Amino acid sequence: MHPDVSHRGFGTEAADEAAPGDGMDFPSISIAASPDSWSFQHFHDRVTHIILQGKHLTHADTTYITGKEPVSTVVSALWEKLVPGAKKRVLHTSAQRWPVRAKELLFSCRAPLIHPWFAHKLAEEVGVVKWQKPLADRKVVLYCSRARDKGGKMQNGGRQFTNDNDVITALETLLTVRDQGERLEVYDINKWNDSFDSMVQYFASNVRAIIGPHGGALVNLNWAPSDTAVIEVMPTEFFSLALYEQASVLGQTYGFMQSPSVNSRNDMTVDIPELMGLVDSSLGKERDGGVLHVEYEWHTDARKAM
């Protein structure tokens, strides 16, 4: 994740030479820690990569050492999906007693932040591939508001639409005019507190498009099939490529618009006609070309010389 990451901070004493006493001893440990690993979006875009990358090198008695306890039930569910028996095999920093000693250490010096393999492998692991339905059968247009009275659950504030209700009304009107059986639903994280599997199945089987301001709710695009439309609205005083990159490696149809920030929290008053035009042009459209290729052309002098 970072160019300066190194294994050199770990001691290399033989297990029978390590001094006993305070601390914790394990037969095998895997380091799966990353900044903000307790949050859904950063557990997804960082820690899942570390787990998936090294999974074939672990075994039933491998203990994972990670960051502090998750605040999201989705993170807990993902741990269970990717590490069977996670409640007994995952050690959070708040529960550790230092030093930690192990006979075997697995440490990923490099785990790419964006790569198609991670996106598609995670979709396979959580059941997207198993539950997905064709685009023609998926009719839900999912609006992800950041307003708390509409199911938003933010760890950081801001990036809300000041005209949220007007956006919802306009989306409902657009879908009626389109007359293709599409229906608007507003995302509510509380609906899925008890079942991560139900949430993944809902996205894979029903969702045709995901729309909203940049934020954690849009990270749920990872549970939607490859031909889903993703419409992201970004404030002018804030910018991130993260969701564009995720949608791209999954082969989803990505649409983007910027809206002026109206305060220091980067809240926005959205241009509704512009947003509706973007939504209308994106719905039900499959992306041209595939995402994964047998080989890639790198146009560099080095390649030309080969």
C-alpha positions as CSV (number, residue, x, y, z in Angstrom):
1,M,0.0,0.0,0.0
2,H,2.9,2.3,0.6
3,P,6.4,2.4,-0.9
4,D,8.1,2.4,2.5
5,V,6.4,-0.7,3.9
6,S,8.9,-3.3,5.0
7,H,9.2,-6.5,7.0
8,R,12.4,-5.2,8.7
9,G,10.5,-4.1,11.9
10,F,9.8,-7.7,12.9
11,G,12.2,-9.6,15.1
12,T,13.6,-12.9,13.8
13,E,14.4,-14.9,16.9
14,A,13.9,-18.6,16.7
15,A,10.8,-19.7,18.5
16,D,12.7,-21.6,21.1
17,E,14.9,-18.6,21.8
18,A,12.1,-16.1,22.3
19,A,11.8,-15.0,25.9
20,P,8.6,-16.2,27.5
21,G,6.5,-14.0,29.7
22,D,4.1,-11.2,29.0
23,G,2.7,-11.0,25.5
24,M,0.9,-13.4,23.2
25,D,2.1,-16.5,21.5
26,F,0.6,-18.0,18.3
27,P,1.6,-20.8,15.9
28,S,0.9,-18.6,12.9
29,I,-0.1,-14.9,12.4
30,S,-1.0,-12.8,9.4
31,I,-0.8,-9.0,9.6
32,A,-3.9,-7.5,8.0
33,A,-3.7,-3.9,9.3
34,S,-4.3,-0.6,7.5
35,P,-5.4,2.9,8.4
36,D,-9.1,3.2,9.2
37,S,-9.5,-0.6,8.8
38,W,-12.5,-0.4,11.2
39,S,-14.5,1.5,8.5
40,F,-16.4,-0.2,5.7
41,Q,-14.9,1.6,2.8
42,H,-11.3,1.3,4.0
43,F,-11.6,-2.3,5.2
44,H,-13.0,-3.0,1.7
45,D,-10.4,-1.2,-0.4
46,R,-7.3,-2.2,1.7
47,V,-7.7,-5.1,4.2
48,T,-9.8,-7.3,1.9
49,H,-6.8,-7.1,-0.5
50,I,-4.3,-8.2,2.1
51,I,-6.6,-11.1,3.2
52,L,-7.3,-12.3,-0.4
53,Q,-3.8,-12.0,-1.6
54,G,-2.4,-14.2,1.1
55,K,-5.3,-16.5,1.8
56,H,-3.7,-19.5,0.1
57,L,-0.8,-19.3,2.5
58,T,-2.8,-19.4,5.6
59,H,-4.4,-22.3,7.5
60,A,-7.0,-23.1,10.2
61,D,-4.7,-22.0,13.1
62,T,-3.6,-18.7,11.5
63,T,-4.6,-15.6,13.6
64,Y,-5.1,-12.3,11.9
65,I,-3.8,-9.2,13.6
66,T,-5.6,-6.0,12.5
67,G,-6.7,-2.6,13.6
68,K,-9.3,-1.5,16.1
69,E,-12.8,-3.1,16.4
70,P,-15.0,-2.3,13.4
71,V,-17.9,0.1,13.8
72,S,-19.8,-1.5,10.9
73,T,-21.7,-4.8,10.9
74,V,-20.7,-5.1,7.3
75,V,-17.0,-5.2,8.2
76,S,-17.7,-7.9,10.8
77,A,-19.7,-9.9,8.2
78,L,-16.9,-9.5,5.7
79,W,-14.4,-10.9,8.2
80,E,-16.6,-14.0,8.6
81,K,-16.9,-14.4,4.9
82,L,-13.2,-14.2,4.2
83,V,-11.9,-15.8,7.4
84,P,-14.0,-18.7,8.6
85,G,-14.3,-18.6,12.4
86,A,-13.2,-15.0,12.4
87,K,-14.5,-14.3,15.9
88,K,-11.8,-16.5,17.3
89,R,-9.1,-15.9,14.7
90,V,-9.0,-12.1,14.4
91,L,-7.2,-10.1,17.0
92,H,-7.9,-6.4,17.1
93,T,-5.3,-3.9,18.4
94,S,-7.3,-3.1,21.4
95,A,-7.1,-6.7,22.6
96,Q,-3.4,-7.3,21.9
97,R,-0.8,-7.8,24.6
98,W,2.6,-6.9,23.4
99,P,4.9,-8.4,22.4
100,V,3.3,-10.8,20.0
101,R,5.3,-14.0,19.1
102,A,4.6,-16.5,16.4
103,K,6.4,-19.5,14.8
104,E,5.1,-18.3,11.4
105,L,4.5,-14.8,10.1
106,L,2.7,-13.8,6.9
107,F,3.2,-10.1,6.0
108,S,2.1,-8.5,2.7
109,C,4.7,-5.9,1.8
110,R,2.7,-5.0,-1.3
111,A,-1.0,-5.2,-1.9
112,P,-2.2,-3.1,-4.9
113,L,-4.9,-0.6,-4.0
114,I,-6.7,-1.0,-7.4
115,H,-6.6,-4.2,-9.4
116,P,-9.3,-6.2,-11.3
117,W,-8.4,-9.5,-9.6
118,F,-9.3,-8.2,-6.1
119,A,-12.6,-6.7,-7.2
120,H,-13.7,-9.9,-9.1
121,K,-12.4,-12.3,-6.4
122,L,-14.2,-10.5,-3.6
123,A,-17.4,-10.5,-5.7
124,E,-17.0,-14.3,-6.1
125,E,-16.3,-14.8,-2.4
126,V,-19.3,-12.9,-1.1
127,G,-21.8,-14.4,-3.6
128,V,-22.4,-11.7,-6.3
129,V,-21.6,-14.2,-9.0
130,K,-24.0,-16.7,-7.5
131,W,-26.9,-14.4,-7.2
132,Q,-26.6,-11.9,-10.1
133,K,-29.4,-11.6,-12.6
134,P,-29.4,-10.2,-16.1
135,L,-29.6,-6.4,-16.5
136,A,-33.0,-6.7,-18.1
137,D,-34.4,-8.3,-14.9
138,R,-32.9,-5.8,-12.5
139,K,-35.2,-2.8,-12.1
140,V,-34.2,-1.0,-8.9
141,V,-32.6,2.5,-9.2
142,L,-31.0,2.9,-5.8
143,Y,-30.5,6.4,-4.5
144,C,-27.8,6.7,-1.7
145,S,-28.6,9.8,0.3
146,R,-26.2,11.0,3.0
147,A,-29.1,12.5,5.0
148,R,-29.6,10.7,8.3
149,D,-33.4,10.8,8.0
150,K,-33.1,8.8,4.8
151,G,-30.9,6.0,6.0
152,G,-27.5,7.7,5.8
153,K,-25.0,6.6,8.5
154,M,-21.9,8.7,8.1
155,Q,-18.7,8.5,10.2
156,N,-17.8,11.9,8.6
157,G,-20.3,14.6,7.8
158,G,-20.8,16.7,4.8
159,R,-21.4,16.1,1.0
160,Q,-25.1,16.1,1.5
161,F,-27.6,17.4,-1.1
162,T,-29.4,20.5,0.1
163,N,-32.2,19.7,-2.3
164,D,-32.3,16.0,-1.5
165,N,-36.1,15.7,-1.6
166,D,-36.3,17.5,-5.0
167,V,-33.7,15.0,-6.3
168,I,-35.8,12.1,-5.2
169,T,-39.0,13.6,-6.7
170,A,-37.1,14.2,-10.0
171,L,-35.8,10.6,-10.1
172,E,-39.3,9.2,-9.5
173,T,-40.7,11.4,-12.3
174,L,-37.9,10.3,-14.7
175,L,-38.5,6.6,-14.1
176,T,-42.2,7.1,-14.7
177,V,-41.6,8.9,-18.0
178,R,-39.1,6.2,-19.1
179,D,-41.8,3.6,-18.5
180,Q,-39.5,0.6,-18.4
181,G,-40.6,-0.9,-15.1
182,E,-37.8,0.8,-13.2
183,R,-38.5,1.8,-9.6
184,L,-36.7,4.1,-7.2
185,E,-35.6,2.9,-3.8
186,V,-33.6,4.9,-1.2
187,Y,-30.7,3.0,0.4
188,D,-31.0,2.4,4.2
189,I,-28.0,0.7,5.9
190,N,-30.3,-0.2,8.8
191,K,-32.3,-2.5,6.6
192,W,-29.3,-4.9,6.4
193,N,-28.0,-4.9,10.0
194,D,-28.9,-8.5,10.5
195,S,-27.9,-10.1,7.2
196,F,-25.0,-9.3,4.9
197,D,-25.9,-12.1,2.6
198,S,-29.4,-10.6,2.1
199,M,-27.8,-7.2,1.2
200,V,-25.5,-8.8,-1.4
201,Q,-28.3,-10.8,-2.9
202,Y,-30.5,-7.7,-3.1
203,F,-27.8,-5.8,-5.0
204,A,-26.8,-8.7,-7.3
205,S,-30.4,-9.6,-8.1
206,N,-32.3,-6.3,-8.2
207,V,-30.1,-3.2,-8.6
208,R,-29.8,-1.6,-12.1
209,A,-28.2,1.7,-11.0
210,I,-26.7,3.3,-7.9
211,I,-26.8,7.1,-7.6
212,G,-25.5,9.5,-5.0
213,P,-22.9,11.9,-3.6
214,H,-19.4,10.5,-3.0
215,G,-19.4,8.5,0.2
216,G,-19.3,5.1,1.8
217,A,-22.8,4.1,0.7
218,L,-21.6,4.0,-3.0
219,V,-18.9,1.5,-2.0
220,N,-21.8,-1.0,-2.1
221,L,-21.4,-0.9,-5.9
222,N,-19.1,-3.9,-5.2
223,W,-22.1,-6.1,-4.6
224,A,-23.7,-5.2,-7.9
225,P,-23.1,-7.0,-11.3
226,S,-20.7,-5.7,-13.9
227,D,-23.3,-3.9,-16.0
228,T,-24.7,-1.8,-13.2
229,A,-24.7,2.0,-13.8
230,V,-23.0,4.1,-11.1
231,I,-23.6,7.8,-11.0
232,E,-21.4,9.8,-8.6
233,V,-21.8,13.5,-7.7
234,M,-18.7,15.2,-6.4
235,P,-18.4,18.6,-4.8
236,T,-16.1,21.1,-6.5
237,E,-13.9,21.4,-3.4
238,F,-13.3,17.7,-3.0
239,F,-12.2,15.0,-5.3
240,S,-11.5,11.3,-5.3
241,L,-10.9,8.7,-8.0
242,A,-11.6,5.7,-5.7
243,L,-15.2,4.9,-6.8
244,Y,-14.5,5.5,-10.5
245,E,-11.6,3.0,-10.2
246,Q,-13.7,0.4,-8.4
247,A,-16.5,0.7,-10.9
248,S,-14.1,0.5,-13.8
249,V,-12.3,-2.6,-12.8
250,L,-15.7,-4.3,-12.2
251,G,-16.8,-3.3,-15.7
252,Q,-19.7,-1.0,-14.5
253,T,-21.0,2.0,-16.4
254,Y,-19.7,5.0,-14.5
255,G,-21.2,8.5,-14.8
256,F,-19.8,11.6,-13.0
257,M,-20.8,15.2,-12.4
258,Q,-19.5,17.9,-10.2
259,S,-21.7,20.3,-8.1
260,P,-20.5,23.5,-6.4
261,S,-19.7,23.2,-2.7
262,V,-22.0,25.5,-0.8
263,N,-20.2,25.4,2.6
264,S,-17.1,24.1,4.3
265,R,-18.8,20.7,4.7
266,N,-18.9,20.4,0.9
267,D,-22.7,20.1,0.9
268,M,-24.1,20.6,-2.6
269,T,-27.2,22.0,-4.3
270,V,-27.5,19.7,-7.3
271,D,-28.4,20.8,-10.8
272,I,-31.4,18.5,-11.2
273,P,-31.8,18.7,-15.0
274,E,-28.1,17.9,-15.5
275,L,-28.3,14.9,-13.1
276,M,-31.5,13.6,-14.7
277,G,-29.9,13.8,-18.1
278,L,-26.9,11.8,-16.9
279,V,-29.1,9.2,-15.2
280,D,-31.3,8.8,-18.3
281,S,-28.4,8.3,-20.6
282,S,-26.8,5.7,-18.3
283,L,-29.7,3.5,-17.3
284,G,-29.9,0.1,-18.9
285,K,-26.7,0.6,-20.9
286,E,-23.9,-2.0,-20.9
287,R,-20.4,-0.8,-21.0
288,D,-18.5,-1.2,-24.3
289,G,-15.7,-3.7,-24.2
290,G,-14.5,-6.0,-21.5
291,V,-12.4,-5.2,-18.4
292,L,-10.1,-8.2,-18.3
293,H,-7.8,-8.9,-21.3
294,V,-5.5,-11.7,-22.1
295,E,-2.7,-9.2,-22.6
296,Y,-2.3,-5.4,-22.4
297,E,-0.5,-3.0,-24.8
298,W,1.9,-0.8,-22.9
299,H,3.0,2.0,-25.3
300,T,6.5,2.6,-24.0
301,D,9.9,2.9,-25.6
302,A,11.0,-0.2,-23.7
303,R,8.2,-2.3,-25.2
304,K,8.9,-1.0,-28.7
305,A,12.6,-2.0,-28.3
306,M,11.7,-5.6,-27.4
